[in-house]
Amino acid sequence: MEKIIINGGRPLSGKTELQGSKNSALPILAAAAAVGGVSVIHNCPKLTDVEAAIKILEHIGCKTKREGHTVIVDSSCAERFDIPERLMREMRSSIVFLGALLARFGAGTVSAPGGCEIGLRPIDLHLSSFAAMGVDITERSGILECKAPSGINGCQISLAFPSVGATENIMLAAVSAKGETVITNAAREPEIVDLAEFLNKCGACVSGAGQSIVRIRGVKKLSGAEHRIISDRIVASTIMACCASAGGKVAVSGAITEHLAPIIPVFEAAGCKITAQGGELITEAPKRISRIKSLRTMPYPGFPTDSQAIVMAMLSKADGTSVISEKIFENRFRHVPELIKMGADIRVEDGCVAVVEGVKKLHGARVSACDLRGGCALAVAALGAEDKTVIDNIYHIDRGCEAPEARLSELGADIKRA
Ligand code: EPZ
């Protein structure tokens, strides 16, 4: 199994290019199957999750081609509407293909995606919304068979929780439904807006994306489109945390400052100097970062759960005690025992509140990534630790971070993959 070796304790400096957003690429690739025709998707990051999505597209009959960071999808010949368990299992968020299959074929057979390292990941909101749209869903030993005998009907849907995946799945199923679908309490993440922009370029009629009420008027004809995926706000925050942890000053080009609005104030409160100039986001770390008294993860535009682990890693060396409450997923502190191996002083209460007593120094250790963002947190801590850290199971990191060792080497880190 591949691992990453980091010799920490050196400040970072320099500039690196920000990758395209994994969480925007996935629903947009699914949308390319919904619309039929040729779509050209630029700024598509090279990630194992994206490759898994491309495999699903090919399984249903799409032709795909990757030219650097551009993925071309020709879904005109797509004909299958089943996704086998082996492909569903590779990437948990493949459930978003169900909405695309329903829009294109009026049917879809997928295996229930099941839980993952960070939680049970239920899909009840997805399924109840599809049922409200006229989809008959039968579950047989983990396989979901969905059919819409009288077509997909637009309707009013009120989400009990502003679920990102459910919002995306409903938008996808609704683009060619009969009538209008109104989603109330929709997720407001930037990735929802990016998906809506792509769908509208394909001829869909989506309005209100990014707000709590999203309207989708079903249309008869949809075709492929060309689109550039937004940059990855979570990876941007990860690079910022690497700098805060190791010290120094780094610039990230391609960051969209507006998407980082919930994140920048946290880094400033920790004593970092953040400036945005000429398309670059510059992070300058203080000698020692200050504690964050209380931090809660919330749906956008609140502080993102995906940035919780990396901020906890940088706060492990803060001057004081920080309290972090994880309000979105039930098992998103798996990086804590690994950070403790590196000398962090963290205790978890009720499974969802972490009390981080800042220590002066972290030391290298042999640690294991347990999930994507938790794995990134270990790299953040390692960059600010004395001596050598070895991180195992880095396939988790490769799911969402493109060439992490190349990016961090550009910033002067002593890091290699073995
Ligand atoms: C998306 O996951 C992201 N993944 C996650 O990023 C991100 O953490 C999450 O949104 C929250 O922002 C992708 O976009 C591919 P949710 P998703 O549905 O859609 C509950 C990463 O590291 N819920 O908004 O699965 C659920 O249990 C990943 O890049 C239901 O109860 O998130 C959770 O507690 C991790 N029923 C909460 O909602 C449902 O039907 C948020 O989930 C659906 C969700």
Boltz pocket constraint, residues with backbone or C-beta under 6 A from the ligand:
constraints:
  - pocket:
      binder: B
      contacts: [[A, 22], [A, 23], [A, 24], [A, 26], [A, 93], [A, 119], [A, 120], [A, 121], [A, 122], [A, 123], [A, 124], [A, 125], [A, 126], [A, 127], [A, 161], [A, 162], [A, 163], [A, 164], [A, 165], [A, 166], [A, 187], [A, 305], [A, 306], [A, 327], [A, 328], [A, 329], [A, 330], [A, 372], [A, 373], [A, 400]]
      max_distance: 6.0
